[in-house]
């Protein structure tokens, strides 16, 4: 593989920002489908791919979601063109015979719900990162959030399923004029060791 163009690195990482204010510009369904079709190729252990998405756009469903959000996240979610509930499926292993036909991985997860839940969260979180990068690659801005009541989200959107919320991410075209100054990051020496 070759290194990608520096402008692409900028779009994905160094120039990209977390947005809280949005342009009045719709995100077409076709872009959401392209987003999923791009992010699904990111690696997960055993090709488990437990991430599941609910794209909330309708006013009625947005109202339900807003009841689950922390006060500081209500307005940014209300005004976002689309809000993704990034979830994971606790029963992801039911798809393993098709997704990972090389070995029987289903049986071990089915017999151990704690192990399955850890794997679902870990691999679903990996896919959540791919989701943000895929959105940025397609020209969308993202506003990922952890400020919400998970029990309320699960009850409102996943009551009759094995899906559970991981995080929530607003999507759209951000209003760059309303960005805060960029926060610092830890240096290599603060966050890494080579052993």
C-alpha positions in Angstrom: 0.0 0.0 0.0 1.1 3.6 -0.6 0.5 6.5 1.7 -2.6 8.5 0.7 -2.5 12.1 -0.4 -1.8 14.6 2.3 -5.1 16.4 1.5 -7.0 13.1 2.2 -5.1 12.8 5.5 -6.2 16.3 6.3 -9.9 15.5 5.5 -9.9 12.4 7.6 -7.8 13.5 10.6 -5.8 16.8 10.9 -8.2 19.2 9.4 -11.4 17.4 10.5 -13.3 18.8 13.4 -16.2 17.7 15.7 -19.1 19.8 14.7 -22.0 21.0 16.9 -23.6 23.5 14.5 -25.0 22.6 11.1 -25.7 24.1 7.7 -29.3 23.9 6.5 -28.4 21.2 4.0 -29.9 17.7 3.7 -28.0 14.5 3.7 -29.5 12.2 1.0 -30.3 8.6 1.8 -27.9 7.6 -1.0 -25.0 9.2 1.0 -26.0 7.2 4.2 -26.0 4.0 2.2 -22.6 4.9 0.7 -21.4 5.6 4.3 -22.4 2.2 5.5 -21.1 0.5 2.4 -17.7 2.1 3.0 -17.4 1.6 6.7 -18.3 -2.1 6.6 -14.9 -3.0 5.1 -13.0 -2.0 8.2 -11.5 -5.0 10.0 -13.0 -6.6 13.1 -11.9 -9.7 14.9 -13.3 -12.8 13.2 -15.1 -10.5 10.7 -17.7 -10.2 13.5 -19.0 -6.8 12.3 -21.5 -6.2 15.2 -22.1 -2.5 14.5 -25.7 -1.5 13.7 -26.9 1.9 12.7 -30.2 3.7 13.1 -30.3 7.0 11.1 -32.7 9.3 12.8 -34.1 12.0 10.5 -37.9 12.2 10.9 -39.2 14.9 13.3 -41.2 12.3 15.3 -38.2 10.0 15.9 -35.9 13.0 16.5 -38.3 14.1 19.3 -38.0 10.6 20.8 -34.3 10.8 20.7 -34.1 14.3 22.1 -35.8 13.0 25.3 -32.8 10.7 25.8 -30.1 13.4 25.3 -28.2 15.3 27.9 -29.2 18.9 28.0 -26.0 20.2 26.4 -26.6 17.8 23.4 -30.2 18.6 22.7 -29.9 21.6 20.4 -27.0 20.2 18.3 -29.0 17.0 17.8 -32.2 18.8 17.0 -30.6 20.9 14.3 -28.4 18.1 12.7 -29.8 16.9 9.4 -29.3 13.3 10.5 -28.4 11.7 13.8 -26.9 8.2 13.8 -27.5 5.9 16.7 -24.3 3.8 16.5 -25.2 0.5 18.2 -23.9 -3.1 18.4 -25.7 -6.4 18.2 -25.3 -8.7 21.2 -26.3 -11.6 19.0 -23.7 -10.7 16.2 -22.5 -14.3 16.4 -25.6 -15.5 14.7 -24.1 -14.2 11.4 -20.7 -15.8 12.0 -21.3 -19.0 10.0 -21.7 -16.8 6.9 -19.2 -14.0 7.8 -16.5 -16.3 9.1 -17.0 -19.7 7.5 -13.4 -20.9 8.2 -14.2 -22.0 11.7 -17.1 -22.4 14.2 -16.9 -19.2 16.2 -20.6 -19.0 16.8 -20.7 -21.7 19.4 -18.2 -20.2 21.7 -19.9 -16.8 21.7 -23.4 -18.3 22.0 -22.4 -20.2 25.1 -20.7 -17.2 26.8 -22.9 -14.1 26.8 -20.3 -12.0 28.7 -17.6 -12.8 26.2 -20.1 -12.0 23.4 -21.0 -8.7 25.0 -17.3 -7.7 25.3 -16.6 -8.7 21.7 -19.7 -6.8 20.5 -18.7 -3.6 22.3 -15.0 -3.8 21.3 -15.6 -4.6 17.6 -18.6 -2.3 17.4 -16.4 0.5 18.7 -13.8 -0.2 16.1 -16.6 0.0 13.5 -17.8 3.3 15.1 -14.3 4.8 14.4 -14.5 3.5 10.8 -18.0 5.1 10.6 -16.6 8.5 11.4 -13.7 8.2 9.0 -16.1 6.9 6.2 -18.4 9.9 6.8 -15.5 12.3 6.6 -14.2 10.6 3.4 -17.7 11.2 1.8 -17.6 14.9 2.8 -19.8 14.8 5.8 -19.0 16.4 9.2 -19.5 14.5 12.4 -20.5 15.3 15.9 -20.0 12.1 18.0 -21.4 12.3 21.5 -21.6 10.3 24.7 -24.0 12.6 26.6 -27.2 10.6 26.6 -29.2 8.2 28.7 -28.3 4.7 27.2 -31.2 3.0 29.0 -33.7 5.4 27.5 -32.2 5.0 24.0 -32.2 1.3 24.2 -35.8 1.3 25.5 -37.0 3.7 22.8 -35.2 2.3 19.8 -34.1 -1.3 20.6 -36.7 -2.6 23.1 -37.5 -5.8 21.2 -34.0 -6.5 19.8 -30.5 -7.5 20.8 -29.1 -4.2 19.7 -27.6 -1.7 22.2 -26.5 1.9 21.8 -22.7 2.5 21.8 -22.6 6.3 21.0 -24.6 8.9 19.1 -23.2 10.8 16.1 -24.7 13.8 14.4 -24.1 14.0 10.7 -24.3 16.7 8.1 -22.4 19.7 6.8 -21.0 21.6 9.7 -21.0 25.4 10.1 -17.3 26.0 10.4 -17.9 29.6 11.5 -19.3 28.3 14.8 -16.4 26.0 15.7 -14.6 26.4 19.0 -10.8 26.6 19.0 -9.4 23.1 18.5 -8.5 21.3 21.6 -4.9 20.0 22.2 -3.9 16.4 21.9 -1.3 14.4 23.9 2.2 14.1 22.4 3.7 10.8 21.3 5.9 10.7 24.4 2.9 11.3 26.6 0.7 8.6 25.1 3.0 6.0 23.6 5.9 3.6 24.4 8.1 1.6 22.1 9.3 -1.5 23.9 
